[in-house]
Structures are given as C-alpha cells and as structure tokens.
Amino acid sequence: MDAILEYYLEDGHIEKISNYTTDSKEKGRIIYEVIKVIDGVPLFYEDHIKRFESSFNLTNKVFSYKYDKIKEYIDRLIEANKINCGNIKITFDIKTDTMKIFSIKHSYPSKEMYEKGVKTIFYHGERTNPNAKVVDNDFRAKVTEEINKNNAYEAILVNKAGYITEGSKSNIFMIEKDKLYTSPLEDVLPGVTRGRIIALSKKIGLDFEEKSIKFDKIENIDAMFISGTSPNILPISSVDNKVLDVDNKVLRYLMKKFDEEIKKYIENYR
C-alpha cells in the first residue's frame, strides 16, 4: 500500500488509513504530485498545484479545484498525521474523478551523498508525455531494473535523437565552464525544483541556458546535478564512465543559495 501513517484524505474528507484503497496501475490513468514537507510546511506547494493543473490539461481533463481548497486539504493532512518532515502525495483518478492526498514513504539523500555525489547511468528511452506527471509503471520498472543492475542512484534519459533529457524521476542540470545548462522545457517534466533553480540562477546572476546537449558530448561537461522534490540539488559524481567534479564552485554556490531559498520560504509560510 502506498499510503502510510494514520489518516488520508479522499475528495476532501479525512479517512482512517484502514479505508484506503490502492490507486489503479493502468497506464496514464493516475495524475499525481509529490510534495516535500519540511518543518510542517508543504514546500513550494503552489508550484506543485500549478503543475497538477497542467497535467490535467495535458490529459484533456477539466481542473475544477481551487488552489486554496487543495492547500486546505494538504494542511489538514499535515495536521492530522502530525507531519514535521516527509513526503505527501496527491493523486487523481481520471476515470473515477477521485482525488486522494496521503503520506508516503520517503528516502532523502545522506549527508555523504551531498558531499561526494552519486553514481548515475545513461538510459536510452523517453517518457511518452514528458510534460505530464502521470503514472507509467511499465517504463518505470524497466528503468529501475537498469538502475539496480548498475548499482546507480539515478538513470539519465537519452531520447531517440541522442539528446540528454531528464532523470527517470528527476531533472538534470549540467555545468560547463561556469555556465549552467538544462534541457528545454518541451523535452522534460516541468519539475518544481527545476523551475525554482532556474529562477534562482537568474536572480543571483549565473550564466544559464536551456539547451539540448547530446550524450556523446558528455566529455565537455565539468559537473552535473540532480534536482527534485526529495533531493533538492544533489551532485552527480559520475555518469557511466565519466567522472564529474562534485566540488565545482558553481554547483556548490547554487546549493548554498537554494538552501537559503528553502529557509526563507518556510519562514514566510507561517
């Protein structure tokens, strides 16, 4: 069962976890979002709800919820389950029009991972509808198998044209000669953390560009990192046989500034 802790919400009603039923595994049927809770605050929740609405539009489903109402549901779940730190998930079944909000197990990178970086691999494949956050268990299973086989943390997807797009469950950023790159929005999931990093990069004056980069040009890249709800900004130590600089000055500066942005957000939420 996906849901944990004592309570979950179904269509706005608090329910005991014993009443929870698992969502359908049918491809494309479930639209979802995962939000990280820090100090009892749903981090960047408004960005997540905006993306949730975008996923509705991309699947030709009418989004009939008010942002403030979903925020109210999220806050109620956090209070009911007494969540200080963890992940919560919002799902919507497009066939039954059922929305659930519940706590899920989470796994955050260790201090050592942030210091030394993580191993990644290239995976030649792409999601059917990269801009929409919908469940595709078959694709996920294939990628996860390769990740486990190679004892890697994440797989970096390469599309049919040979361009780096995104991670299997994250976005990917690259640094070359102090310039920050990430794949164009049309090729990837519009990650909430991705968007926040781009906005922050422009704010602090980093040289940044959305650009398609071929995987066989990886030798020109100095540093790379993963961005996502759970890891925030996580350095990559290697991709296949390419070793990367986890102490790159642009990377470390951006990590510091992003941590400061999170702190400000939490302070302003209260």
Solvent accessible surface area in square Angstrom, and as a share of the most:
residue,aa,sasa,rsa
1,M,144,0.64
2,D,63,0.33
3,A,1,0.01
4,I,47,0.24
5,L,90,0.45
6,E,90,0.40
7,Y,53,0.20
8,Y,3,0.01
9,L,1,0.01
10,E,50,0.22
11,D,68,0.35
12,G,10,0.09
13,H,120,0.53
14,I,63,0.32
15,E,57,0.25
16,K,101,0.43
17,I,35,0.18
18,S,100,0.64
19,N,85,0.44
20,Y,15,0.06
21,T,88,0.51
22,T,73,0.43
23,D,24,0.12
24,S,35,0.23
25,K,145,0.61
26,E,78,0.35
27,K,121,0.51
28,G,26,0.25
29,R,47,0.17
30,I,3,0.01
31,I,0,0.00
32,Y,22,0.08
33,E,0,0.00
34,V,27,0.16
35,I,0,0.00
36,K,14,0.06
37,V,0,0.00
38,I,35,0.18
39,D,69,0.36
40,G,23,0.23
41,V,1,0.00
42,P,0,0.00
43,L,6,0.03
44,F,6,0.03
45,Y,29,0.11
46,E,63,0.28
47,D,41,0.21
48,H,4,0.02
49,I,1,0.00
50,K,138,0.59
51,R,18,0.07
52,F,0,0.00
53,E,52,0.23
54,S,40,0.26
55,S,0,0.00
56,F,0,0.00
57,N,92,0.47
58,L,76,0.38
59,T,37,0.22
60,N,145,0.74
61,K,52,0.22
62,V,124,0.71
63,F,30,0.12
64,S,94,0.60
65,Y,49,0.19
66,K,153,0.65
67,Y,76,0.29
68,D,110,0.57
69,K,84,0.36
70,I,0,0.00
71,K,55,0.23
72,E,75,0.33
73,Y,28,0.11
74,I,0,0.00
75,D,45,0.24
76,R,82,0.30
77,L,0,0.00
78,I,15,0.08
79,E,134,0.60
80,A,28,0.22
81,N,17,0.09
82,K,176,0.75
83,I,16,0.08
84,N,94,0.48
85,C,67,0.40
86,G,5,0.05
87,N,10,0.05
88,I,0,0.00
89,K,32,0.13
90,I,1,0.00
91,T,3,0.01
92,F,8,0.03
93,D,13,0.07
94,I,46,0.23
95,K,128,0.54
96,T,79,0.46
97,D,76,0.40
98,T,26,0.15
99,M,2,0.01
100,K,12,0.05
101,I,2,0.01
102,F,0,0.00
103,S,2,0.01
104,I,28,0.14
105,K,163,0.69
106,H,83,0.37
107,S,94,0.61
108,Y,62,0.24
109,P,13,0.08
110,S,56,0.36
111,K,157,0.66
112,E,98,0.44
113,M,68,0.30
114,Y,54,0.20
115,E,86,0.39
116,K,126,0.53
117,G,12,0.12
118,V,9,0.05
119,K,86,0.37
120,T,0,0.00
121,I,11,0.06
122,F,26,0.11
123,Y,39,0.15
124,H,116,0.52
125,G,18,0.17
126,E,75,0.34
127,R,43,0.16
128,T,111,0.65
129,N,55,0.28
130,P,31,0.19
131,N,38,0.19
132,A,0,0.00
133,K,29,0.12
134,V,29,0.17
135,V,16,0.09
136,D,24,0.12
137,N,47,0.24
138,D,99,0.51
139,F,32,0.13
140,R,117,0.43
141,A,61,0.48
142,K,123,0.52
143,V,2,0.01
144,T,58,0.34
145,E,104,0.47
146,E,52,0.23
147,I,12,0.06
148,N,105,0.54
149,K,138,0.58
150,N,56,0.29
151,N,131,0.67
152,A,16,0.12
153,Y,62,0.24
154,E,2,0.01
155,A,0,0.00
156,I,0,0.00
157,L,1,0.00
158,V,1,0.00
159,N,25,0.13
160,K,195,0.83
161,A,59,0.46
162,G,12,0.11
163,Y,69,0.26
164,I,1,0.01
165,T,7,0.04
166,E,5,0.02
167,G,2,0.02
168,S,28,0.18
169,K,141,0.60
170,S,17,0.11
171,N,8,0.04
172,I,1,0.01
173,F,0,0.00
174,M,0,0.00
175,I,0,0.00
176,E,48,0.21
177,K,171,0.73
178,D,67,0.35
179,K,48,0.21
180,L,0,0.00
181,Y,22,0.08
182,T,3,0.02
183,S,2,0.01
184,P,22,0.14
185,L,79,0.39
186,E,119,0.53
187,D,47,0.24
188,V,2,0.01
189,L,25,0.12
190,P,35,0.22
191,G,8,0.08
192,V,12,0.07
193,T,7,0.04
194,R,10,0.04
195,G,35,0.34
196,R,68,0.25
197,I,0,0.00
198,I,20,0.10
199,A,59,0.46
200,L,7,0.04
201,S,0,0.00
202,K,133,0.56
203,K,136,0.58
204,I,45,0.23
205,G,64,0.61
206,L,33,0.17
207,D,83,0.43
208,F,36,0.15
209,E,65,0.29
210,E,75,0.33
211,K,91,0.39
212,S,41,0.27
213,I,16,0.08
214,K,76,0.32
215,F,63,0.26
216,D,90,0.47
217,K,110,0.47
218,I,15,0.08
219,E,122,0.55
220,N,84,0.43
221,I,3,0.01
222,D,59,0.31
223,A,0,0.00
224,M,1,0.00
225,F,0,0.00
226,I,2,0.01
227,S,1,0.00
228,G,12,0.11
229,T,31,0.18
230,S,24,0.16
231,P,14,0.09
232,N,22,0.11
233,I,4,0.02
234,L,0,0.00
235,P,0,0.00
236,I,1,0.01
237,S,30,0.19
238,S,21,0.13
239,V,1,0.00
240,D,72,0.37
241,N,150,0.77
242,K,34,0.14
243,V,117,0.67
244,L,11,0.05
245,D,68,0.35
246,V,24,0.14
247,D,102,0.53
248,N,16,0.08
249,K,143,0.61
250,V,10,0.06
251,L,1,0.00
252,R,71,0.26
253,Y,91,0.35
254,L,0,0.00
255,M,26,0.11
256,K,118,0.50
257,K,49,0.21
258,F,3,0.01
259,D,84,0.44
260,E,60,0.27
261,E,45,0.20
262,I,14,0.07
263,K,133,0.57
264,K,103,0.44
265,Y,30,0.11
266,I,15,0.08
267,E,103,0.46
268,N,124,0.64
269,Y,60,0.23
270,R,177,0.64
